[in-house]
Amino acid sequence: MKAEEKKFYDFIMDRTKSDHQEDMKHLLAELMERKSTNKLDKMYLMSVVPRALSYLDPDSVNEVKKVVSEFSAKL
């Protein structure tokens, strides 16, 4: 995992509800796999956003949305 990806991963995990840590780990692993195989696109991201948001602490949702938006703009 590249340094930027690790920073993104840690950022998301730090804001994930404790009872959804494993779910988020799997989702992020899938994201990183798709990114490394050039299969990560905006349509896929849009399809997983509702699930990812449900794993987050409610107080962190807006902050995470902003960072994910910036991350996806780099695609």
C-alpha positions as a Markdown table, in Angstrom:
| # | Residue | x | y | z |
|---|---|---|---|---|
| 1 | Met | 0.0 | 0.0 | 0.0 |
| 2 | Lys | 1.4 | 3.4 | -1.0 |
| 3 | Ala | 1.8 | 6.1 | 1.6 |
| 4 | Glu | -1.1 | 8.1 | 0.2 |
| 5 | Glu | -3.4 | 5.0 | 0.2 |
| 6 | Lys | -2.3 | 4.2 | 3.8 |
| 7 | Lys | -3.1 | 7.7 | 4.9 |
| 8 | Phe | -6.6 | 7.5 | 3.2 |
| 9 | Tyr | -7.1 | 4.0 | 4.7 |
| 10 | Asp | -6.2 | 5.2 | 8.3 |
| 11 | Phe | -8.3 | 8.3 | 7.9 |
| 12 | Ile | -11.4 | 6.2 | 7.0 |
| 13 | Met | -10.8 | 3.5 | 9.6 |
| 14 | Asp | -10.4 | 6.1 | 12.4 |
| 15 | Arg | -13.9 | 7.4 | 11.5 |
| 16 | Thr | -15.6 | 4.0 | 11.2 |
| 17 | Lys | -17.9 | 2.6 | 13.9 |
| 18 | Ser | -16.3 | 0.0 | 16.0 |
| 19 | Asp | -18.9 | -2.6 | 15.1 |
| 20 | His | -18.2 | -2.1 | 11.3 |
| 21 | Gln | -14.4 | -2.1 | 11.3 |
| 22 | Glu | -14.2 | -5.5 | 9.5 |
| 23 | Asp | -16.8 | -4.5 | 7.0 |
| 24 | Met | -14.9 | -1.3 | 6.2 |
| 25 | Lys | -11.6 | -3.1 | 6.0 |
| 26 | His | -13.1 | -5.4 | 3.3 |
| 27 | Leu | -14.6 | -2.5 | 1.4 |
| 28 | Leu | -11.3 | -0.6 | 1.5 |
| 29 | Ala | -9.4 | -3.6 | 0.4 |
| 30 | Glu | -11.7 | -4.0 | -2.6 |
| 31 | Leu | -11.3 | -0.3 | -3.4 |
| 32 | Met | -7.5 | -0.6 | -3.3 |
| 33 | Glu | -7.6 | -3.8 | -5.5 |
| 34 | Arg | -9.8 | -2.0 | -8.1 |
| 35 | Lys | -7.5 | 1.0 | -8.0 |
| 36 | Ser | -4.4 | -1.2 | -8.6 |
| 37 | Thr | -6.1 | -3.0 | -11.5 |
| 38 | Asn | -7.5 | 0.2 | -13.1 |
| 39 | Lys | -11.1 | -0.9 | -12.4 |
| 40 | Leu | -11.9 | 1.9 | -9.9 |
| 41 | Asp | -14.2 | 4.4 | -11.5 |
| 42 | Lys | -16.7 | 6.9 | -10.4 |
| 43 | Met | -19.7 | 4.6 | -11.1 |
| 44 | Tyr | -18.3 | 2.0 | -8.8 |
| 45 | Leu | -17.6 | 4.6 | -6.1 |
| 46 | Met | -21.2 | 5.8 | -6.4 |
| 47 | Ser | -22.4 | 2.3 | -5.9 |
| 48 | Val | -20.5 | 1.7 | -2.7 |
| 49 | Val | -20.9 | 5.1 | -1.0 |
| 50 | Pro | -24.2 | 4.3 | 0.7 |
| 51 | Arg | -22.7 | 1.2 | 2.3 |
| 52 | Ala | -19.5 | 3.0 | 3.3 |
| 53 | Leu | -21.4 | 5.9 | 4.8 |
| 54 | Ser | -23.5 | 3.5 | 6.9 |
| 55 | Tyr | -20.2 | 2.2 | 8.5 |
| 56 | Leu | -19.0 | 5.6 | 9.6 |
| 57 | Asp | -19.5 | 7.5 | 12.8 |
| 58 | Pro | -22.4 | 9.9 | 12.1 |
| 59 | Asp | -20.3 | 12.9 | 13.2 |
| 60 | Ser | -17.6 | 12.1 | 10.6 |
| 61 | Val | -19.8 | 11.6 | 7.5 |
| 62 | Asn | -19.4 | 15.1 | 6.1 |
| 63 | Glu | -15.7 | 15.2 | 6.7 |
| 64 | Val | -15.3 | 11.8 | 4.9 |
| 65 | Lys | -17.6 | 12.9 | 2.0 |
| 66 | Lys | -15.3 | 15.8 | 1.4 |
| 67 | Val | -12.1 | 13.7 | 1.4 |
| 68 | Val | -13.7 | 10.9 | -0.8 |
| 69 | Ser | -14.8 | 13.6 | -3.2 |
| 70 | Glu | -11.2 | 14.9 | -3.5 |
| 71 | Phe | -9.9 | 11.3 | -3.8 |
| 72 | Ser | -12.3 | 10.4 | -6.6 |
| 73 | Ala | -11.5 | 13.6 | -8.4 |
| 74 | Lys | -8.0 | 12.3 | -8.9 |
| 75 | Leu | -9.2 | 9.3 | -10.8 |
